[in-house]
């Protein structure tokens, strides 16, 4: 069992949504190096942004030499850097695949070359299960759609990173763990997450756009639950060499139902507008989480409405500092 105290912890994407939330849990008892290109910076708004135990290194995961140097002496590695979001994937498929594959390779090499790595946690994605994933288990086949369909660029790049992570465990005995998150949301999310965008629109009573017919089904996992699972995976011996589905199989709703719930709990006057689907979509995505329960003693606790309220309170406080939403979510006049 690893005790997360007096450790040197290296987090790629440390200024991002999940990375900065994790830092908040670890900062008092550990030395943290947050490695990030600062395209999105949630860390700057956190109360611990200037903590004495935190070092922010601005860098690019594609710069192998830089990341290897920055990570020297680290004992715990969390690789949370990725290009995500359907808008980014469609607009920049080359960048998506390069950052997600080469960036993961560089992070793994940094951990391997350090000679001090006690745990390396890599983020894959639930999208590796393809368009229909009902109560999928970690051992179920991964499936992606047609070559050339923009939607699957992200999933393929993350699946490649997952295979490489397992390869480092088998060949180099690197103590790796892989997470497959299922629709994480919460305070600090400033990217293209559906909940973040819908809440921002709802708070302003602006039209909320749904792409497709809204019948797509998702299971939503609050970020504090995700970080709880992360902390367990960084400490428990049984986690090494494994992949885990991490999500909340109880917080399930359609995309349309989600928009309705957000409008209701925020007492919003937003109209829900349907638009044509942008690309191939995920019809159904619900995890089976027995493995994370049995090996990590993890079970999501935060229900959807509580999570939505917490997220909306954070967004309302930080609205002026949030980046502009992608064009596809804005009104066309």
Backbone bond lengths (Angstrom), bond angles and torsions (degrees), N, CA, C in turn:
res aa  C-N    CA-C-N  psi(-1)  N-CA   C-N-CA  omega(-1)  CA-C   N-CA-C  phi
1 X - - - 1.467 - - 1.533 108.84 -
2 X 1.318 116.37 126.56 1.463 121.46 177.92 1.519 109.11 -88.34
3 X 1.308 116.70 132.35 1.457 121.31 174.88 1.523 108.11 -97.24
4 X 1.319 116.55 122.66 1.454 120.90 -176.94 1.530 110.35 -83.58
5 X 1.319 114.64 66.72 1.462 122.50 176.27 1.518 108.46 -140.68
6 X 1.326 114.98 138.35 1.464 121.73 179.95 1.528 111.91 56.75
7 X 1.331 115.66 35.01 1.455 121.28 177.06 1.533 109.50 -102.11
8 X 1.328 114.91 154.83 1.448 121.16 169.55 1.521 106.81 -99.03
9 X 1.331 115.97 115.59 1.465 121.48 -170.75 1.524 109.37 -117.02
10 X 1.316 115.73 125.35 1.464 123.22 -177.12 1.527 108.67 -108.98
11 X 1.338 117.16 121.22 1.463 121.66 -175.28 1.519 109.33 -125.03
12 X 1.336 117.37 110.18 1.457 119.55 171.11 1.528 107.76 -76.15
13 X 1.325 115.75 144.16 1.461 118.53 -173.25 1.515 111.26 70.09
14 X 1.327 116.46 26.10 1.467 120.61 -174.81 1.507 114.45 -67.00
15 X 1.336 117.27 -19.40 1.469 119.57 177.21 1.524 111.80 -90.52
16 X 1.336 116.79 0.30 1.457 120.77 -177.17 1.519 113.59 -86.65
17 X 1.295 114.88 -170.30 1.461 124.09 -173.33 1.536 112.04 -59.69
18 X 1.319 117.08 -64.53 1.461 120.22 -177.26 1.520 110.75 -73.39
19 X 1.332 116.92 -40.10 1.459 120.33 -179.27 1.511 113.33 -58.14
20 X 1.321 116.74 -46.16 1.466 119.65 -178.67 1.521 111.61 -69.88
21 X 1.332 117.42 -33.43 1.465 120.42 176.57 1.523 109.94 -65.03
22 X 1.316 116.93 -41.51 1.462 121.18 177.52 1.526 111.12 -63.74
23 X 1.325 116.80 -41.45 1.464 120.38 179.36 1.522 110.80 -57.05
24 X 1.330 116.47 -39.35 1.458 120.12 179.20 1.511 113.22 -59.40
25 X 1.340 117.07 -28.88 1.469 121.40 179.79 1.531 112.11 -82.25
26 X 1.330 116.58 -23.35 1.461 120.65 -170.65 1.523 114.55 -108.03
27 X 1.321 117.80 -16.27 1.462 122.01 -163.89 1.525 114.42 -64.40
28 X 1.307 118.42 -32.16 1.464 119.90 -174.25 1.528 112.66 -70.95
29 X 1.325 117.06 -29.76 1.473 120.11 -171.63 1.520 113.97 -113.51
30 X 1.350 117.83 3.62 1.456 119.99 -173.63 1.524 111.02 -143.36
31 X 1.336 114.50 161.89 1.463 121.05 171.97 1.529 107.61 -91.70
32 X 1.324 117.01 122.32 1.459 121.36 -174.49 1.526 109.81 -113.06
33 X 1.324 116.11 131.83 1.461 121.85 169.68 1.523 107.22 -112.97
34 X 1.333 116.31 114.15 1.465 122.09 177.31 1.527 107.90 -97.53
35 X 1.326 116.56 115.36 1.465 122.68 -177.33 1.527 107.70 -106.11
36 X 1.347 117.63 119.33 1.462 119.45 -170.94 1.524 109.50 -159.91
37 X 1.334 116.35 148.13 1.468 119.13 175.51 1.524 112.49 -86.59
38 X 1.342 116.28 -4.78 1.468 124.34 174.60 1.526 113.54 65.94
39 X 1.338 117.57 23.59 1.467 119.46 171.06 1.525 110.29 -59.73
40 X 1.313 114.93 -39.10 1.467 121.59 173.22 1.520 106.24 -127.28
41 X 1.318 115.90 130.81 1.466 118.49 -173.35 1.522 110.55 -130.56
42 X 1.323 115.62 88.74 1.460 120.85 173.67 1.520 110.35 -77.93
43 X 1.302 116.45 -27.50 1.465 121.98 -174.86 1.530 112.33 -59.02
44 X 1.332 116.47 -35.07 1.460 119.44 -174.56 1.525 112.77 -63.34
45 X 1.327 117.30 -24.15 1.463 120.60 -178.29 1.528 112.46 -94.11
46 X 1.332 117.18 0.01 1.453 120.69 -179.65 1.529 110.86 -83.71
47 X 1.321 116.00 149.84 1.473 121.25 -177.78 1.521 112.24 -64.59
48 X 1.328 117.43 -21.57 1.468 121.68 -176.76 1.530 112.08 -101.10
49 X 1.326 118.34 15.77 1.465 122.15 -175.33 1.526 112.46 -57.23
50 X 1.332 117.28 -31.72 1.464 121.30 -178.45 1.535 112.52 -110.14
51 X 1.326 116.08 24.10 1.470 120.66 -177.51 1.530 110.41 -63.48
52 X 1.318 115.97 144.31 1.470 121.51 -177.92 1.522 112.69 -63.91
53 X 1.334 117.43 -22.48 1.465 120.32 -179.02 1.529 113.36 -89.24
54 X 1.326 116.72 0.96 1.463 121.09 -174.59 1.521 111.18 -110.06
55 X 1.324 115.84 129.44 1.465 122.03 171.71 1.524 108.14 -118.99
56 X 1.321 116.87 122.82 1.466 121.88 177.65 1.524 108.51 -98.68
57 X 1.321 116.12 119.45 1.465 121.92 178.29 1.526 107.89 -110.77
58 X 1.329 116.29 116.08 1.457 119.46 177.44 1.525 108.56 -81.66
59 X 1.307 116.37 120.85 1.451 120.12 -177.18 1.518 111.46 -164.59
60 X 1.311 115.30 172.38 1.459 123.32 -177.09 1.522 108.55 -117.54
61 X 1.329 117.08 129.82 1.466 119.95 -178.25 1.528 112.17 -65.42
62 X 1.329 117.83 -12.82 1.461 120.11 176.24 1.529 111.71 -79.01
63 X 1.327 116.97 -12.98 1.463 122.30 178.43 1.529 108.40 -89.48
64 X 1.328 115.82 90.39 1.453 120.76 -172.39 1.523 112.18 -59.31
65 X 1.307 117.37 -47.39 1.462 120.42 -176.36 1.525 111.75 -62.55
66 X 1.340 115.44 -38.86 1.461 119.57 -178.23 1.521 111.41 -67.62
67 X 1.323 116.47 -44.22 1.467 119.00 -178.16 1.531 110.69 -68.77
68 X 1.323 117.56 -35.98 1.463 120.52 176.71 1.525 110.18 -62.55
69 X 1.319 117.05 -43.57 1.463 121.19 -179.82 1.526 111.00 -66.95
70 X 1.329 116.70 -44.26 1.466 120.70 -177.42 1.524 112.31 -64.80
71 X 1.331 116.71 -28.09 1.472 121.32 -174.67 1.518 113.56 -90.44
72 X 1.314 118.26 -4.22 1.467 120.86 -175.20 1.526 112.15 -53.57
73 X 1.327 115.19 134.33 1.460 120.74 176.86 1.510 114.90 81.83
74 X 1.338 117.41 -2.71 1.470 119.88 -179.40 1.519 110.43 -74.48
75 X 1.321 114.82 147.64 1.464 120.92 -178.31 1.529 112.73 -108.60
76 X 1.325 115.71 -31.23 1.466 121.90 178.81 1.523 107.68 -119.31
77 X 1.339 116.18 129.23 1.465 121.66 -179.76 1.532 109.27 -120.23
78 X 1.321 116.33 130.96 1.468 121.59 173.35 1.520 107.08 -125.10
79 X 1.326 116.46 118.38 1.462 120.92 -178.68 1.528 108.91 -101.67
80 X 1.326 115.23 96.86 1.466 120.90 -176.59 1.525 112.76 -111.71
81 X 1.331 117.58 2.08 1.461 120.51 177.84 1.527 110.19 -73.25
82 X 1.336 116.22 135.90 1.468 121.00 174.23 1.522 109.00 -168.27
83 X 1.317 115.45 156.14 1.460 121.13 165.79 1.514 105.79 -90.72
84 X 1.320 116.81 122.00 1.462 120.81 -177.06 1.519 109.50 -134.79
85 X 1.320 115.80 169.28 1.460 121.07 178.68 1.519 110.83 97.58
86 X 1.321 116.16 133.47 1.455 120.43 -175.41 1.524 111.84 -63.13
87 X 1.331 118.21 -34.53 1.465 120.95 179.41 1.522 110.49 -64.86
88 X 1.332 116.66 -46.64 1.466 120.27 177.95 1.523 111.23 -62.69
89 X 1.325 116.25 -41.37 1.458 120.56 -177.52 1.522 111.43 -64.54
90 X 1.329 117.16 -43.14 1.464 121.01 -178.82 1.528 111.07 -69.41
91 X 1.329 116.25 -40.88 1.467 120.02 -177.36 1.526 112.50 -75.37
92 X 1.335 117.36 -34.91 1.465 120.52 -172.49 1.526 110.95 -134.11
93 X 1.345 117.52 65.92 1.467 119.01 -177.44 1.530 112.77 -65.61
94 X 1.337 117.69 -34.09 1.470 119.49 179.21 1.525 110.02 -66.07
95 X 1.334 115.91 -47.10 1.468 119.97 178.88 1.519 110.42 -61.82
96 X 1.323 117.49 -40.89 1.465 121.49 179.85 1.521 110.77 -57.96
97 X 1.326 116.26 -50.11 1.460 119.11 -176.54 1.526 111.53 -70.62
98 X 1.317 117.02 -38.07 1.461 120.16 -178.20 1.522 111.59 -66.02
99 X 1.328 116.58 -49.25 1.464 119.98 -179.47 1.520 111.09 -64.24
100 X 1.321 116.70 -44.18 1.461 119.57 -175.29 1.524 113.06 -71.35
101 X 1.329 117.37 -33.80 1.468 119.08 -179.70 1.521 111.92 -89.68
102 X 1.325 116.79 -56.64 1.465 119.82 -178.38 1.526 110.94 -66.54
103 X 1.322 116.61 -37.57 1.464 119.75 178.16 1.510 112.05 -61.23
104 X 1.332 116.88 -41.41 1.468 120.45 177.16 1.519 110.80 -66.28
105 X 1.332 116.69 -40.43 1.464 120.10 177.98 1.528 110.68 -60.51
106 X 1.327 117.03 -42.60 1.467 120.54 -179.86 1.522 111.90 -67.24
107 X 1.328 117.15 -39.21 1.466 120.49 179.08 1.528 110.74 -65.98
108 X 1.322 116.67 -40.85 1.466 120.49 177.09 1.531 111.17 -64.08
109 X 1.322 116.09 -40.94 1.460 119.30 -179.93 1.528 110.77 -66.54
110 X 1.335 116.24 -37.71 1.466 119.61 177.22 1.529 110.70 -61.19
111 X 1.329 116.72 -41.72 1.462 120.31 178.73 1.525 110.77 -66.87
112 X 1.315 116.28 -42.95 1.470 121.25 -178.84 1.530 111.04 -63.93
113 X 1.334 116.43 -46.04 1.463 120.78 -177.12 1.529 112.83 -72.32
114 X 1.324 116.17 -20.86 1.472 118.82 -178.77 1.527 111.38 -61.96
115 X 1.321 116.24 -34.51 1.458 120.23 -176.53 1.513 114.17 71.49
116 X 1.325 116.83 3.74 1.463 121.43 -176.23 1.531 112.39 -122.85
117 X 1.333 117.04 4.00 1.473 121.02 -172.37 1.527 111.71 -70.07
118 X 1.332 115.79 122.58 1.458 121.93 174.99 1.529 112.16 -100.97
119 X 1.329 116.95 -20.85 1.468 121.13 178.15 1.527 108.91 -162.41
120 X 1.335 116.14 135.05 1.463 122.47 175.30 1.520 107.60 -125.47
121 X 1.326 117.23 117.15 1.464 121.15 179.81 1.520 109.42 -110.84
122 X 1.330 115.10 125.43 1.462 121.89 -177.02 1.524 109.74 -116.66
123 X 1.330 115.57 140.74 1.457 120.86 178.25 1.522 110.53 -96.02
124 X 1.316 115.77 117.89 1.459 122.09 168.77 1.536 106.67 -95.83
125 X 1.301 118.45 -141.33 1.469 121.26 -178.55 1.517 110.40 -158.70
126 X 1.311 115.83 152.22 1.462 120.72 175.04 1.528 111.58 -68.80
127 X 1.333 118.04 -15.14 1.466 120.74 -179.25 1.527 112.60 -66.98
128 X 1.331 117.82 -14.14 1.469 119.50 178.93 1.530 111.22 -65.38
129 X 1.331 117.74 -13.26 1.457 120.64 179.40 1.529 112.62 -87.59
130 X 1.333 117.43 -1.34 1.452 119.87 175.78 1.511 113.81 84.84
131 X 1.339 115.91 -161.10 1.464 120.94 -169.00 1.524 113.49 -79.71
132 X 1.332 118.22 -22.14 1.465 120.70 179.51 1.521 109.02 -129.51
133 X 1.315 114.99 114.22 1.465 119.65 -175.92 1.522 108.90 -138.85
134 X 1.332 116.32 92.72 1.468 120.78 -179.09 1.524 109.73 -106.86
135 X 1.322 115.84 116.62 1.453 122.61 -179.41 1.534 111.17 48.43
136 X 1.319 114.67 47.36 1.460 120.14 -178.24 1.531 110.29 -73.06
137 X 1.323 114.69 143.31 1.463 121.87 176.56 1.529 109.61 -100.86
138 X 1.313 115.43 162.24 1.459 120.24 -179.06 1.525 112.46 -60.23
139 X 1.328 117.76 -29.54 1.465 121.09 -177.31 1.525 112.52 -86.47
140 X 1.340 118.32 -5.18 1.456 120.72 179.10 1.530 110.16 -67.09
141 X 1.329 115.78 154.91 1.457 120.37 -178.59 1.526 110.69 -64.40
142 X 1.335 114.90 138.98 1.456 119.96 171.76 1.523 107.76 -84.64
143 X 1.332 116.08 142.78 1.460 121.14 -173.69 1.517 109.72 -140.06
144 X 1.304 115.87 133.12 1.468 119.02 172.55 1.515 108.95 -127.00
145 X 1.322 115.66 162.64 1.455 120.80 -174.86 1.516 113.05 -83.73
146 X 1.321 115.04 -161.06 1.452 122.50 -173.34 1.526 112.19 -62.42
147 X 1.327 116.14 141.69 1.456 121.08 173.21 1.531 108.41 -61.61
148 X 1.318 116.13 133.89 1.464 120.26 -178.67 1.511 113.47 98.96
149 X 1.342 117.46 -17.35 1.455 120.05 175.74 1.530 108.10 -79.45
150 X 1.343 115.35 120.22 1.467 120.91 -169.96 1.525 112.61 -57.64
151 X 1.300 117.37 -34.37 1.462 120.92 -174.88 1.522 112.03 -56.07
152 X 1.327 117.00 -35.38 1.461 119.79 -170.54 1.524 113.37 -88.19
153 X 1.329 116.96 -4.36 1.460 120.13 176.98 1.524 110.84 -56.82
154 X 1.321 115.81 -45.44 1.467 121.22 -179.88 1.527 110.81 -63.58
155 X 1.330 116.88 -48.94 1.462 120.77 -177.05 1.521 111.31 -61.38
156 X 1.332 117.43 -42.71 1.455 121.15 -179.19 1.525 110.53 -64.38
157 X 1.326 116.45 -42.32 1.467 119.73 -178.84 1.528 111.20 -65.13
158 X 1.331 117.17 -38.33 1.464 120.14 179.40 1.530 110.99 -73.27
159 X 1.321 116.74 -35.36 1.461 119.49 177.99 1.532 110.47 -65.85
160 X 1.322 116.65 -37.90 1.469 119.96 176.20 1.527 110.33 -61.46
161 X 1.329 116.46 -42.27 1.457 120.45 177.56 1.515 112.14 -63.23
162 X 1.322 116.15 -36.31 1.467 120.20 179.13 1.533 110.64 -67.15
163 X 1.333 116.28 -43.68 1.466 119.34 177.61 1.530 110.88 -62.08
164 X 1.330 116.66 -40.61 1.466 119.55 -179.62 1.529 110.95 -66.07
165 X 1.323 116.35 -38.03 1.467 120.31 177.68 1.525 110.93 -61.07
166 X 1.318 117.09 -45.24 1.463 120.20 177.03 1.528 111.34 -65.00
167 X 1.329 116.43 -33.99 1.458 119.97 179.26 1.534 110.96 -65.27
168 X 1.335 116.88 -39.91 1.466 119.86 176.85 1.531 110.94 -64.15
169 X 1.315 116.36 -33.83 1.472 118.88 177.50 1.525 110.26 -67.29
170 X 1.330 116.62 -45.75 1.465 120.24 -176.61 1.530 111.75 -70.47
171 X 1.324 116.64 -44.49 1.464 119.71 -172.58 1.521 113.44 -84.99
172 X 1.330 116.14 -37.28 1.471 119.93 -174.74 1.532 112.79 -112.23
173 X 1.351 116.56 1.24 1.461 121.19 -179.65 1.534 111.79 60.42
174 X 1.335 116.57 28.67 1.463 120.33 176.04 1.532 108.02 -70.63
175 X 1.330 118.60 131.57 1.472 121.05 -176.57 1.533 111.47 -78.68
176 X 1.308 115.88 82.23 1.465 122.22 -173.31 1.523 112.97 -97.86
177 X 1.320 114.35 156.85 1.470 123.29 171.69 1.524 106.66 -140.97
178 X 1.323 117.06 141.26 1.455 121.33 176.84 1.520 110.64 -120.02
179 X 1.331 115.68 133.94 1.461 122.31 175.59 1.527 109.90 -108.06
180 X 1.325 115.47 138.60 1.460 121.59 170.19 1.529 107.64 -113.91
181 X 1.322 118.65 90.63 1.467 121.25 -177.29 1.525 111.56 -70.67
182 X 1.314 115.07 142.28 1.462 122.03 175.42 1.526 108.67 -111.01
183 X 1.330 115.94 99.43 1.465 124.14 171.31 1.527 113.26 49.43
184 X 1.310 115.08 71.66 1.458 121.68 178.77 1.530 109.49 -84.61
185 X 1.323 116.03 140.30 1.466 121.54 179.09 1.517 108.50 -146.34
186 X 1.326 116.34 169.32 1.456 119.54 174.29 1.514 112.50 144.93
187 X 1.329 117.86 -176.70 1.462 122.67 178.15 1.527 110.89 -56.55
188 X 1.323 115.89 134.81 1.457 120.71 179.48 1.510 114.14 101.11
189 X 1.332 117.56 -10.25 1.463 119.37 -179.89 1.527 109.40 -80.45
190 X 1.331 116.09 116.06 1.475 119.82 -175.95 1.520 111.50 -118.64
191 X 1.310 118.27 4.92 1.456 121.36 -178.55 1.513 112.28 -91.93
192 X 1.346 115.07 -139.68 1.460 120.83 -172.50 1.533 113.80 -95.86
193 X 1.307 119.07 15.48 1.447 120.05 -179.10 1.519 112.24 -56.62
194 X 1.346 115.79 136.48 1.467 120.37 -175.34 1.522 111.88 -57.89
195 X 1.326 117.26 -42.94 1.458 120.02 -177.59 1.520 110.70 -66.51
196 X 1.330 117.19 -43.61 1.458 120.41 178.93 1.524 111.36 -58.61
197 X 1.322 116.23 -45.56 1.472 120.06 -178.53 1.517 111.34 -68.18
198 X 1.331 117.27 -43.47 1.469 119.69 179.96 1.527 111.30 -63.38
199 X 1.321 117.14 -40.34 1.469 119.41 -179.99 1.519 110.83 -66.04
200 X 1.318 117.35 -42.36 1.466 119.84 178.62 1.522 110.80 -59.50
201 X 1.332 116.77 -40.94 1.468 120.24 178.22 1.536 110.55 -68.60
202 X 1.331 116.09 -42.28 1.465 120.22 -177.63 1.523 111.60 -64.32
203 X 1.316 117.55 -39.83 1.471 120.55 179.43 1.526 111.96 -63.21
204 X 1.338 115.78 -26.28 1.467 120.03 179.64 1.524 112.17 -99.71
205 X 1.354 116.22 4.22 1.462 121.94 -177.19 1.522 112.34 57.04
206 X 1.335 116.21 33.49 1.460 121.85 178.24 1.521 110.33 -94.92
207 X 1.337 116.05 160.27 1.455 120.51 179.99 1.528 110.57 -59.44
208 X 1.329 115.82 138.32 1.451 122.82 175.62 1.521 108.30 -104.74
209 X 1.324 117.09 125.16 1.456 121.29 -177.21 1.522 111.02 -98.33
210 X 1.334 114.61 133.85 1.462 122.24 173.98 1.522 107.19 -116.29
211 X 1.334 116.25 127.14 1.455 121.23 -178.60 1.522 108.89 -96.77
212 X 1.340 115.13 119.27 1.456 120.62 -170.74 1.526 108.93 98.75
213 X 1.326 116.15 -164.01 1.468 119.47 -174.71 1.521 113.62 -91.40
214 X 1.345 118.17 -0.84 1.459 120.82 176.62 1.507 114.67 82.75
215 X 1.343 117.23 2.58 1.471 119.73 -178.49 1.526 112.65 -86.50
216 X 1.339 116.87 -3.49 1.466 120.45 178.97 1.531 109.13 -60.18
217 X 1.322 116.05 135.54 1.466 121.77 -173.97 1.529 109.77 -108.75
218 X 1.332 115.50 133.67 1.458 121.39 -179.80 1.529 110.19 -134.46
219 X 1.338 114.76 155.27 1.467 122.67 169.49 1.523 106.68 -110.24
220 X 1.332 117.50 126.32 1.460 121.91 -170.79 1.527 110.46 -106.77
221 X 1.336 115.66 129.88 1.465 121.60 -176.19 1.527 109.95 -115.81
222 X 1.321 116.40 122.68 1.459 121.94 -179.95 1.524 109.95 -71.34
223 X 1.317 116.37 143.34 1.463 120.90 -171.38 1.530 112.94 -60.85
224 X 1.325 118.92 -34.69 1.472 119.95 179.08 1.524 111.24 -63.67
225 X 1.342 116.48 -34.83 1.461 119.66 175.33 1.524 110.31 -66.95
226 X 1.325 117.06 -42.83 1.457 120.54 177.15 1.528 111.62 -57.56
227 X 1.330 116.48 -45.44 1.463 120.40 -178.63 1.524 111.13 -68.00
228 X 1.323 117.08 -33.49 1.465 120.34 174.97 1.528 110.17 -59.99
229 X 1.332 116.19 -45.01 1.468 120.30 177.34 1.521 110.71 -63.94
230 X 1.308 115.94 -39.13 1.458 121.28 -179.47 1.531 111.38 -61.66
231 X 1.316 115.62 -45.54 1.470 120.57 179.69 1.532 110.49 -60.79
232 X 1.311 116.90 -39.80 1.465 120.34 178.75 1.528 111.20 -66.69
233 X 1.330 116.20 -41.41 1.461 120.16 -178.47 1.524 112.30 -67.53
234 X 1.329 116.82 -26.47 1.457 121.02 179.06 1.531 112.54 -78.20
235 X 1.314 116.24 -14.48 1.470 118.99 -174.28 1.524 113.97 -113.97
236 X 1.322 118.67 -29.51 1.465 120.82 -170.07 1.531 112.20 -87.03
237 X 1.323 118.29 130.27 1.470 121.40 179.96 1.525 113.64 -59.59
238 X 1.335 117.36 -33.47 1.463 121.03 -177.17 1.523 113.04 -65.73
239 X 1.338 117.18 -15.41 1.459 120.36 -177.41 1.526 112.83 -76.54
240 X 1.316 116.80 -23.79 1.470 121.27 -172.05 1.536 111.08 -63.07
241 X 1.344 114.41 131.13 1.454 120.83 178.09 1.511 114.72 82.01
242 X 1.326 117.32 5.79 1.461 121.50 -174.20 1.526 112.16 -110.60
243 X 1.333 115.17 158.23 1.465 123.63 167.10 1.517 108.15 -110.71
244 X 1.323 116.28 143.84 1.466 120.57 -178.00 1.520 110.98 -131.97
245 X 1.338 115.83 134.54 1.460 120.89 164.43 1.524 107.49 -76.96
246 X 1.327 116.99 126.58 1.455 120.88 178.43 1.526 108.60 -122.76
247 X 1.315 115.53 115.54 1.459 119.82 -179.04 1.512 110.40 -171.76
248 X 1.317 114.71 -175.37 1.463 122.14 178.70 1.520 108.04 -119.60
249 X 1.318 116.16 98.26 1.459 121.08 -175.13 1.523 112.67 -71.18
250 X 1.333 117.40 -6.49 1.464 120.46 178.38 1.529 112.23 -94.66
251 X 1.328 117.41 -24.66 1.468 121.04 -176.51 1.522 109.25 -90.22
252 X 1.332 115.24 71.29 1.466 121.76 -171.96 1.520 110.09 -113.11
253 X 1.331 116.38 135.27 1.459 121.13 176.15 1.523 109.26 -160.89
254 X 1.328 116.11 161.65 1.465 119.48 171.67 1.525 109.13 -75.18
255 X 1.319 116.46 165.05 1.463 120.53 176.83 1.533 110.14 -62.90
256 X 1.319 116.89 -39.79 1.464 119.75 176.85 1.525 110.51 -64.94
257 X 1.330 116.64 -43.19 1.464 120.13 178.04 1.516 111.49 -62.05
258 X 1.321 116.86 -36.22 1.460 120.95 177.07 1.524 110.90 -62.64
259 X 1.327 116.45 -46.86 1.462 120.19 179.65 1.530 110.83 -61.44
260 X 1.330 116.48 -41.69 1.467 120.22 177.88 1.527 111.29 -63.01
261 X 1.323 116.57 -42.51 1.465 120.72 -179.86 1.520 111.02 -63.74
262 X 1.322 117.04 -43.35 1.463 121.07 178.93 1.525 110.12 -60.78
263 X 1.309 117.11 -45.23 1.470 120.05 179.26 1.524 111.15 -62.96
264 X 1.321 116.61 -38.04 1.465 120.29 -178.91 1.523 111.82 -69.39
265 X 1.337 117.12 -50.84 1.467 118.65 -174.84 1.525 111.66 -69.81
266 X 1.334 117.52 -23.67 1.475 120.50 179.07 1.523 111.97 -98.79
267 X 1.348 116.02 1.92 1.461 120.56 -178.99 1.530 110.84 52.07
268 X 1.331 114.67 46.01 1.465 121.22 -175.92 1.526 111.24 -91.67
269 X 1.317 114.77 150.75 1.466 121.39 177.31 1.524 111.23 -100.30
270 X 1.321 117.21 12.86 1.469 121.20 179.96 1.525 111.16 -59.89
271 X 1.336 116.01 143.39 1.454 121.87 172.27 1.527 108.59 -93.47
272 X 1.330 115.89 144.48 1.460 121.15 178.05 1.525 107.69 -97.96
273 X 1.329 116.10 117.90 1.457 122.64 -175.13 1.521 109.21 -114.44
274 X 1.329 116.30 134.25 1.462 121.21 179.43 1.524 110.44 -96.53
275 X 1.339 114.66 138.36 1.458 121.32 176.08 1.523 109.18 -130.53
276 X 1.326 115.38 163.10 1.465 119.62 178.59 1.523 110.12 -61.53
277 X 1.314 115.72 147.19 1.462 120.43 177.47 1.525 110.29 -60.64
278 X 1.311 116.75 143.44 1.462 121.56 -177.57 1.519 112.07 -80.79
279 X 1.312 116.64 -29.78 1.461 121.30 -176.61 1.518 106.96 -163.67
280 X 1.324 116.27 -172.90 1.465 119.57 172.23 1.524 108.53 -54.67
281 X 1.318 117.13 142.14 1.457 119.60 -175.62 1.523 110.61 -122.84
282 X 1.320 113.82 166.47 1.461 121.84 175.56 1.520 107.45 -92.70
283 X 1.320 117.33 114.62 1.457 120.33 -177.09 1.518 111.89 -76.53
284 X 1.320 116.22 -37.40 1.462 120.48 -171.57 1.524 109.17 -149.41
285 X 1.334 115.61 127.64 1.466 118.76 -179.37 1.531 109.36 -146.19
286 X 1.320 115.35 96.15 1.466 121.94 178.25 1.530 107.63 -133.71
287 X 1.322 118.15 125.83 1.466 119.13 -177.04 1.523 112.96 -87.61
288 X 1.308 114.78 155.70 1.456 120.89 161.85 1.519 106.07 -97.50
289 X 1.310 117.54 125.28 1.469 120.80 -169.60 1.535 112.38 -115.42
290 X 1.320 116.71 23.01 1.463 120.48 -178.97 1.527 112.08 -61.43
291 X 1.320 116.82 -38.23 1.463 119.92 -176.77 1.523 111.19 -65.73
292 X 1.333 117.81 -44.34 1.462 119.87 178.88 1.522 111.25 -67.57
293 X 1.333 116.62 -29.05 1.469 120.03 175.19 1.528 110.42 -69.76
294 X 1.335 116.18 -44.94 1.464 120.07 -174.15 1.532 112.36 -74.49
295 X 1.332 118.07 -41.53 1.461 120.94 -175.20 1.523 113.74 -92.44
296 X 1.332 116.72 -29.93 1.467 120.25 -177.01 1.522 113.05 -108.97
297 X 1.327 116.58 -6.78 1.460 120.55 -174.53 1.525 110.16 55.48
298 X 1.338 114.70 42.32 1.463 120.67 -178.25 1.521 110.97 -108.88
299 X 1.326 114.32 135.54 1.459 120.41 171.22 1.517 108.24 -148.45
300 X 1.327 116.10 127.58 1.464 120.37 -179.61 1.525 110.10 -62.19
301 X 1.338 116.00 141.35 1.464 120.76 -174.74 1.537 113.92 -115.76
302 X 1.324 117.37 -28.22 1.464 120.61 -171.01 1.528 110.08 -86.72
303 X 1.339 116.64 121.33 1.461 118.76 179.03 1.526 110.28 -78.57
304 X 1.323 115.60 167.77 1.458 120.78 -169.72 1.529 112.80 -63.03
305 X 1.325 117.64 -46.91 1.461 118.88 -176.13 1.534 111.51 -65.32
306 X 1.319 117.77 -40.68 1.458 120.56 176.72 1.523 110.58 -61.07
307 X 1.315 115.90 -44.23 1.452 120.18 178.87 1.515 112.85 -63.21
308 X 1.331 116.73 -39.97 1.467 120.49 179.19 1.525 111.25 -63.63
309 X 1.310 116.66 -42.24 1.470 120.42 179.75 1.524 110.63 -64.26
310 X 1.338 116.97 -45.35 1.470 120.52 178.69 1.526 111.10 -60.56
311 X 1.323 115.29 -41.83 1.464 120.33 -179.02 1.523 111.04 -66.66
312 X 1.327 116.36 -42.38 1.466 120.59 -179.75 1.524 111.36 -64.13
313 X 1.319 117.11 -36.80 1.472 120.02 178.72 1.525 110.52 -64.07
314 X 1.337 116.35 -40.79 1.468 119.72 178.97 1.531 111.10 -67.25
315 X 1.333 115.88 -44.40 1.463 119.65 -179.25 1.527 110.93 -62.52
316 X 1.327 116.77 -41.65 1.470 120.08 179.86 1.529 111.04 -60.96
317 X 1.335 117.31 -37.57 1.469 120.95 179.78 1.528 112.06 -72.08
318 X 1.321 116.88 -27.28 1.468 120.14 -172.09 1.523 113.27 -115.84
319 X 1.332 117.14 13.63 1.462 121.34 -173.62 1.524 112.98 -53.06
320 X 1.306 117.89 -41.57 1.468 121.06 -175.24 1.518 112.52 -68.12
321 X 1.321 117.41 -21.44 1.465 120.87 -177.25 1.524 113.61 -98.64
322 X 1.331 116.88 -3.16 1.461 119.64 -177.43 1.529 110.49 -78.12
323 X 1.332 117.31 144.61 1.467 119.78 178.06 1.513 111.08 -66.98
324 X 1.314 115.32 157.69 1.464 120.47 178.67 1.507 110.26 -62.55
325 X 1.329 116.24 143.23 1.457 120.68 176.99 1.529 110.24 -70.51
326 X 1.332 117.81 151.31 1.462 120.46 176.01 1.524 111.16 -56.81
327 X 1.330 115.72 152.16 1.462 121.21 -174.89 1.522 112.59 -55.65
328 X 1.324 117.39 -34.02 1.460 119.83 -174.19 1.526 112.14 -64.79
329 X 1.323 117.74 -19.44 1.462 120.89 -179.00 1.530 112.61 -95.53
330 X 1.324 116.66 -3.19 1.457 120.58 -175.95 1.516 110.83 -95.08
331 X 1.341 116.13 154.86 1.466 121.07 179.94 1.513 110.36 -64.74
332 X 1.301 116.75 140.23 1.463 123.31 176.17 1.519 108.22 -102.69
333 X 1.329 116.46 111.05 1.465 119.98 -176.70 1.523 110.77 -123.57
